[in-house]
C-alpha cells in the first residue's frame, strides 16, 4: 500500500479518535467512455477527503472471463494479476455499478469472480466494500446494487449497507449539473467515505 503518512487524517465531528489514512480502490462497472457511472466514479475519486487515497481501477474490460483453467499463477492473465494486486493492496473497495436488465454489469460480476478465489483466503475476504451507482431510470439502479452487494457478501467481503447512493435520472441530472459540482452528491460521498473509514478501522481493531 502507498505510504500515506504525510496526509492528514479525516476530521471526525463526533469525537472519535483520529482514524488512519486509507487506500480505496474504485471498481467501475461501466465500460463506456462517456457513461454516467464513469463520471460518478471520477467524481467519487476527486471527492476523497484528506487522509484517503481513492484510485479508479483502469478498466475491468481487459479481464478474461473467469475460467478456472487459467486461474493458476503460471497462466493467469496479466490484467487479472493487476486487479488482484490492486484489491489486495487496498484497504477498502467502492464499486460503481450501472444497471443492465435489472442487475449489475457483467464486468463487475466477472471481477468479483476473479477476486473471490480461493474461498476464505481471497483478496476480497474480510475487505470492506461499498456499492453505489447511477441509472437513467428513476430508482437509480437499486436492483443492480442489491445483486452486487449479495455477490460481494457471498465472496466473503464485509459489505456496507449504508449510505445508499442510487442516482436516478442520471443522464438529465449530470447534463444539468456535473457530478463533481453537485452539492447534494458531495454530501452523500462525504458520508460514504466516513462509513468506509469506520469500517476499515473496525476491521483493524478486530484483527488486533
BATITI-98005 format. One record per residue (C-alpha): y, x, z; residue number from 1; residue in three letters. Coordinates in Angstrom, 3 decimals. Each point is the difference from the previous one (the first is absolute). Layout:
BEGIN
<site Y="Y" X="X" Z="Z" k="NUM" r="ala"/>
...
//
This chain:
BEGIN
<site Y="0.000" X="0.000" Z="0.000" k="1" r="unk"/>
<site Y="3.520" X="1.308" Z="-0.762" k="2" r="unk"/>
<site Y="1.963" X="1.512" Z="2.866" k="3" r="unk"/>
<site Y="2.433" X="-2.717" Z="1.047" k="4" r="unk"/>
<site Y="1.120" X="1.643" Z="3.238" k="5" r="unk"/>
<site Y="3.539" X="0.443" Z="-1.341" k="6" r="unk"/>
<site Y="0.484" X="-3.772" Z="-0.335" k="7" r="unk"/>
<site Y="1.401" X="-2.185" Z="2.732" k="8" r="unk"/>
<site Y="-2.251" X="-2.678" Z="1.496" k="9" r="unk"/>
<site Y="0.758" X="-3.640" Z="-0.712" k="10" r="unk"/>
<site Y="2.204" X="-1.417" Z="2.761" k="11" r="unk"/>
<site Y="-1.766" X="-2.773" Z="1.854" k="12" r="unk"/>
<site Y="2.296" X="-2.742" Z="1.333" k="13" r="unk"/>
<site Y="-2.699" X="-1.293" Z="2.358" k="14" r="unk"/>
<site Y="-0.019" X="3.129" Z="2.109" k="15" r="unk"/>
<site Y="-3.476" X="1.191" Z="-0.949" k="16" r="unk"/>
<site Y="-0.237" X="3.825" Z="0.191" k="17" r="unk"/>
<site Y="0.738" X="1.922" Z="-3.200" k="18" r="unk"/>
<site Y="-2.708" X="-0.348" Z="-2.625" k="19" r="unk"/>
<site Y="-1.187" X="2.948" Z="-2.097" k="20" r="unk"/>
<site Y="0.931" X="0.414" Z="-3.633" k="21" r="unk"/>
<site Y="-2.503" X="-1.543" Z="-2.380" k="22" r="unk"/>
<site Y="-1.122" X="0.405" Z="-3.600" k="23" r="unk"/>
<site Y="-0.468" X="-3.287" Z="-1.893" k="24" r="unk"/>
<site Y="-1.838" X="-0.256" Z="-3.314" k="25" r="unk"/>
<site Y="1.057" X="-2.907" Z="-2.217" k="26" r="unk"/>
<site Y="-2.696" X="-1.331" Z="-2.340" k="27" r="unk"/>
<site Y="1.391" X="-1.988" Z="-2.915" k="28" r="unk"/>
<site Y="-2.310" X="-2.516" Z="-1.618" k="29" r="unk"/>
<site Y="2.139" X="-0.759" Z="-3.042" k="30" r="unk"/>
<site Y="-0.354" X="2.394" Z="-2.952" k="31" r="unk"/>
<site Y="2.877" X="-1.405" Z="-2.055" k="32" r="unk"/>
<site Y="3.029" X="2.268" Z="-0.024" k="33" r="unk"/>
<site Y="2.631" X="-2.679" Z="0.511" k="34" r="unk"/>
<site Y="-1.930" X="-2.301" Z="2.324" k="35" r="unk"/>
<site Y="1.523" X="-1.717" Z="3.007" k="36" r="unk"/>
<site Y="-2.563" X="1.628" Z="2.266" k="37" r="unk"/>
<site Y="0.825" X="3.456" Z="-1.325" k="38" r="unk"/>
<site Y="3.636" X="-0.666" Z="0.832" k="39" r="unk"/>
<site Y="-1.057" X="-1.245" Z="3.443" k="40" r="unk"/>
<site Y="-2.138" X="3.096" Z="0.631" k="41" r="unk"/>
<site Y="2.833" X="2.368" Z="-0.832" k="42" r="unk"/>
<site Y="2.443" X="-2.020" Z="2.109" k="43" r="unk"/>
<site Y="-2.517" X="0.233" Z="2.828" k="44" r="unk"/>
<site Y="-0.199" X="3.786" Z="-0.306" k="45" r="unk"/>
<site Y="3.786" X="0.304" Z="-0.162" k="46" r="unk"/>
<site Y="0.359" X="-2.141" Z="3.142" k="47" r="unk"/>
<site Y="-2.098" X="2.343" Z="2.160" k="48" r="unk"/>
<site Y="1.898" X="0.622" Z="3.243" k="49" r="unk"/>
<site Y="0.628" X="3.424" Z="1.540" k="50" r="unk"/>
<site Y="-3.279" X="1.494" Z="1.147" k="51" r="unk"/>
<site Y="-2.064" X="-1.707" Z="-2.702" k="52" r="unk"/>
<site Y="-1.003" X="1.554" Z="-3.314" k="53" r="unk"/>
<site Y="-1.130" X="-2.698" Z="-2.457" k="54" r="unk"/>
<site Y="-1.522" X="1.069" Z="-3.311" k="55" r="unk"/>
<site Y="-1.109" X="-2.246" Z="-2.861" k="56" r="unk"/>
<site Y="-3.337" X="1.196" Z="-1.369" k="57" r="unk"/>
<site Y="0.595" X="0.958" Z="-3.669" k="58" r="unk"/>
<site Y="-2.383" X="-2.524" Z="-1.579" k="59" r="unk"/>
<site Y="-3.222" X="-1.799" Z="0.741" k="60" r="unk"/>
<site Y="-0.518" X="-0.596" Z="-3.704" k="61" r="unk"/>
<site Y="-1.507" X="3.471" Z="-0.451" k="62" r="unk"/>
<site Y="-2.941" X="-0.757" Z="2.285" k="63" r="unk"/>
<site Y="-3.403" X="-0.492" Z="-1.554" k="64" r="unk"/>
<site Y="-1.699" X="-3.256" Z="0.913" k="65" r="unk"/>
<site Y="-1.958" X="0.551" Z="3.186" k="66" r="unk"/>
<site Y="-3.436" X="1.341" Z="-0.874" k="67" r="unk"/>
<site Y="-2.347" X="1.354" Z="2.655" k="68" r="unk"/>
<site Y="-1.536" X="2.342" Z="-2.602" k="69" r="unk"/>
<site Y="3.260" X="1.969" Z="-0.149" k="70" r="unk"/>
<site Y="0.933" X="-0.393" Z="3.657" k="71" r="unk"/>
<site Y="-1.204" X="3.518" Z="0.751" k="72" r="unk"/>
<site Y="2.144" X="3.082" Z="0.730" k="73" r="unk"/>
<site Y="-1.263" X="1.897" Z="-3.034" k="74" r="unk"/>
<site Y="0.736" X="-2.772" Z="-2.526" k="75" r="unk"/>
<site Y="2.696" X="-2.150" Z="1.629" k="76" r="unk"/>
<site Y="2.965" X="-0.342" Z="-2.420" k="77" r="unk"/>
<site Y="3.190" X="1.894" Z="0.845" k="78" r="unk"/>
<site Y="2.202" X="-3.135" Z="0.310" k="79" r="unk"/>
<site Y="-2.474" X="-1.378" Z="2.534" k="80" r="unk"/>
<site Y="0.035" X="3.237" Z="2.001" k="81" r="unk"/>
<site Y="3.803" X="-0.117" Z="-0.021" k="82" r="unk"/>
<site Y="-0.014" X="-3.571" Z="1.332" k="83" r="unk"/>
<site Y="-2.512" X="0.798" Z="2.744" k="84" r="unk"/>
<site Y="2.010" X="3.053" Z="1.077" k="85" r="unk"/>
<site Y="3.188" X="-2.061" Z="0.105" k="86" r="unk"/>
<site Y="-1.644" X="-2.731" Z="2.094" k="87" r="unk"/>
<site Y="-1.459" X="2.566" Z="2.408" k="88" r="unk"/>
<site Y="3.370" X="1.714" Z="0.360" k="89" r="unk"/>
<site Y="1.951" X="-3.165" Z="0.728" k="90" r="unk"/>
<site Y="0.485" X="-1.460" Z="3.451" k="91" r="unk"/>
<site Y="0.168" X="-3.511" Z="-1.448" k="92" r="unk"/>
<site Y="-0.142" X="-1.868" Z="-3.303" k="93" r="unk"/>
<site Y="2.127" X="-2.797" Z="-1.418" k="94" r="unk"/>
<site Y="-1.502" X="-1.766" Z="-3.009" k="95" r="unk"/>
<site Y="2.328" X="-1.864" Z="-2.363" k="96" r="unk"/>
<site Y="-1.972" X="-2.588" Z="-1.937" k="97" r="unk"/>
<site Y="0.713" X="-2.398" Z="-2.839" k="98" r="unk"/>
<site Y="-2.037" X="-3.179" Z="-0.261" k="99" r="unk"/>
<site Y="-2.265" X="-0.444" Z="-3.013" k="100" r="unk"/>
<site Y="-2.029" X="-3.219" Z="-0.248" k="101" r="unk"/>
<site Y="0.341" X="-0.624" Z="3.710" k="102" r="unk"/>
<site Y="-1.120" X="3.411" Z="1.163" k="103" r="unk"/>
<site Y="1.092" X="3.628" Z="0.201" k="104" r="unk"/>
<site Y="0.118" X="2.427" Z="-2.911" k="105" r="unk"/>
<site Y="-3.154" X="1.748" Z="-1.160" k="106" r="unk"/>
<site Y="1.821" X="3.340" Z="0.369" k="107" r="unk"/>
<site Y="0.456" X="-0.496" Z="3.735" k="108" r="unk"/>
<site Y="-3.495" X="-1.371" Z="0.563" k="109" r="unk"/>
<site Y="-1.408" X="3.009" Z="-1.856" k="110" r="unk"/>
<site Y="2.027" X="2.354" Z="2.214" k="111" r="unk"/>
<site Y="-1.391" X="-1.713" Z="3.098" k="112" r="unk"/>
<site Y="-3.537" X="0.413" Z="-1.350" k="113" r="unk"/>
<site Y="0.473" X="3.739" Z="-0.549" k="114" r="unk"/>
<site Y="1.698" X="0.600" Z="3.359" k="115" r="unk"/>
<site Y="-2.531" X="-2.035" Z="2.022" k="116" r="unk"/>
<site Y="-2.901" X="2.448" Z="-0.344" k="117" r="unk"/>
<site Y="-1.895" X="1.126" Z="1.968" k="118" r="unk"/>
<site Y="-0.042" X="-2.987" Z="2.342" k="119" r="unk"/>
<site Y="1.540" X="0.635" Z="3.439" k="120" r="unk"/>
<site Y="0.961" X="3.540" Z="-1.049" k="121" r="unk"/>
<site Y="2.162" X="-0.771" Z="-3.016" k="122" r="unk"/>
<site Y="3.674" X="0.926" Z="-0.495" k="123" r="unk"/>
<site Y="0.827" X="-3.640" Z="0.837" k="124" r="unk"/>
<site Y="-1.926" X="-0.134" Z="3.272" k="125" r="unk"/>
<site Y="2.403" X="-0.859" Z="2.812" k="126" r="unk"/>
<site Y="3.047" X="0.443" Z="-2.254" k="127" r="unk"/>
<site Y="2.900" X="-2.416" Z="0.619" k="128" r="unk"/>
<site Y="0.598" X="-2.026" Z="-3.174" k="129" r="unk"/>
<site Y="2.668" X="-2.567" Z="-0.841" k="130" r="unk"/>
<site Y="0.091" X="-2.192" Z="-3.105" k="131" r="unk"/>
<site Y="3.101" X="-1.433" Z="-1.657" k="132" r="unk"/>
<site Y="0.800" X="-1.306" Z="-3.458" k="133" r="unk"/>
<site Y="2.086" X="-2.010" Z="-2.412" k="134" r="unk"/>
<site Y="-0.877" X="-2.618" Z="-2.597" k="135" r="unk"/>
<site Y="1.702" X="-2.333" Z="-2.442" k="136" r="unk"/>
<site Y="-1.454" X="-3.026" Z="1.804" k="137" r="unk"/>
<site Y="1.725" X="-1.596" Z="2.954" k="138" r="unk"/>
<site Y="-2.557" X="1.194" Z="2.559" k="139" r="unk"/>
<site Y="0.451" X="3.682" Z="-0.732" k="140" r="unk"/>
<site Y="-3.624" X="0.908" Z="-0.578" k="141" r="unk"/>
<site Y="-1.347" X="-0.906" Z="3.433" k="142" r="unk"/>
<site Y="-3.511" X="-0.562" Z="-1.364" k="143" r="unk"/>
<site Y="-0.080" X="3.533" Z="-1.374" k="144" r="unk"/>
<site Y="1.201" X="1.394" Z="3.303" k="145" r="unk"/>
<site Y="-2.636" X="-1.913" Z="1.947" k="146" r="unk"/>
<site Y="-2.785" X="1.243" Z="-2.279" k="147" r="unk"/>
<site Y="1.206" X="3.597" Z="0.164" k="148" r="unk"/>
<site Y="0.348" X="-0.026" Z="3.791" k="149" r="unk"/>
<site Y="-3.577" X="-1.220" Z="0.225" k="150" r="unk"/>
<site Y="-1.223" X="2.798" Z="-2.278" k="151" r="unk"/>
<site Y="1.807" X="2.636" Z="2.055" k="152" r="unk"/>
<site Y="-1.337" X="-1.480" Z="3.230" k="153" r="unk"/>
<site Y="-3.588" X="0.026" Z="-1.260" k="154" r="unk"/>
<site Y="0.556" X="3.613" Z="-1.096" k="155" r="unk"/>
<site Y="0.784" X="0.913" Z="3.611" k="156" r="unk"/>
<site Y="3.795" X="0.236" Z="-0.066" k="157" r="unk"/>
<site Y="2.196" X="-1.347" Z="2.807" k="158" r="unk"/>
<site Y="1.827" X="-2.750" Z="-1.867" k="159" r="unk"/>
<site Y="3.435" X="-1.167" Z="1.108" k="160" r="unk"/>
<site Y="0.520" X="-3.747" Z="-0.283" k="161" r="unk"/>
<site Y="3.730" X="-0.027" Z="0.795" k="162" r="unk"/>
<site Y="2.595" X="0.001" Z="-1.376" k="163" r="unk"/>
<site Y="-0.943" X="-1.933" Z="-3.128" k="164" r="unk"/>
<site Y="2.132" X="0.973" Z="-3.003" k="165" r="unk"/>
<site Y="-0.834" X="-2.263" Z="-2.938" k="166" r="unk"/>
<site Y="2.905" X="-0.240" Z="-2.423" k="167" r="unk"/>
<site Y="-0.106" X="-3.134" Z="-2.131" k="168" r="unk"/>
<site Y="1.953" X="-0.433" Z="-3.225" k="169" r="unk"/>
<site Y="0.214" X="3.777" Z="-0.207" k="170" r="unk"/>
<site Y="1.054" X="0.157" Z="-3.640" k="171" r="unk"/>
<site Y="3.115" X="-2.097" Z="0.499" k="172" r="unk"/>
<site Y="0.727" X="1.409" Z="3.444" k="173" r="unk"/>
<site Y="-0.129" X="3.638" Z="-1.065" k="174" r="unk"/>
<site Y="2.010" X="-0.759" Z="-3.159" k="175" r="unk"/>
<site Y="2.771" X="-1.413" Z="2.165" k="176" r="unk"/>
<site Y="-0.168" X="2.640" Z="2.738" k="177" r="unk"/>
<site Y="-1.850" X="3.311" Z="-0.146" k="178" r="unk"/>
<site Y="-2.606" X="0.256" Z="2.779" k="179" r="unk"/>
<site Y="1.569" X="3.130" Z="1.480" k="180" r="unk"/>
<site Y="3.317" X="-1.895" Z="0.338" k="181" r="unk"/>
<site Y="-1.514" X="-3.165" Z="1.490" k="182" r="unk"/>
<site Y="1.036" X="-0.238" Z="3.673" k="183" r="unk"/>
<site Y="-2.701" X="-2.551" Z="0.893" k="184" r="unk"/>
<site Y="-2.691" X="2.200" Z="-1.498" k="185" r="unk"/>
<site Y="1.498" X="3.027" Z="1.723" k="186" r="unk"/>
<site Y="-0.402" X="-1.717" Z="3.364" k="187" r="unk"/>
<site Y="-3.617" X="-0.885" Z="-0.830" k="188" r="unk"/>
<site Y="-0.825" X="3.562" Z="-1.032" k="189" r="unk"/>
<site Y="1.563" X="1.383" Z="3.191" k="190" r="unk"/>
<site Y="-2.252" X="-2.306" Z="2.021" k="191" r="unk"/>
<site Y="-2.979" X="1.118" Z="-2.080" k="192" r="unk"/>
<site Y="0.657" X="3.683" Z="0.659" k="193" r="unk"/>
<site Y="0.398" X="-0.750" Z="3.698" k="194" r="unk"/>
<site Y="-3.398" X="-1.730" Z="0.038" k="195" r="unk"/>
<site Y="-1.619" X="2.851" Z="-1.924" k="196" r="unk"/>
<site Y="1.348" X="2.649" Z="2.366" k="197" r="unk"/>
<site Y="-1.223" X="-1.942" Z="3.005" k="198" r="unk"/>
<site Y="-3.444" X="-0.360" Z="-1.544" k="199" r="unk"/>
<site Y="-0.139" X="3.768" Z="-0.653" k="200" r="unk"/>
<site Y="1.097" X="0.731" Z="3.565" k="201" r="unk"/>
<site Y="-2.551" X="-2.443" Z="1.414" k="202" r="unk"/>
<site Y="-2.772" X="1.676" Z="-1.975" k="203" r="unk"/>
<site Y="1.009" X="3.458" Z="1.180" k="204" r="unk"/>
<site Y="0.046" X="-1.211" Z="3.574" k="205" r="unk"/>
<site Y="-3.494" X="-1.490" Z="-0.233" k="206" r="unk"/>
<site Y="-1.348" X="3.238" Z="-1.478" k="207" r="unk"/>
<site Y="1.171" X="2.116" Z="2.933" k="208" r="unk"/>
//
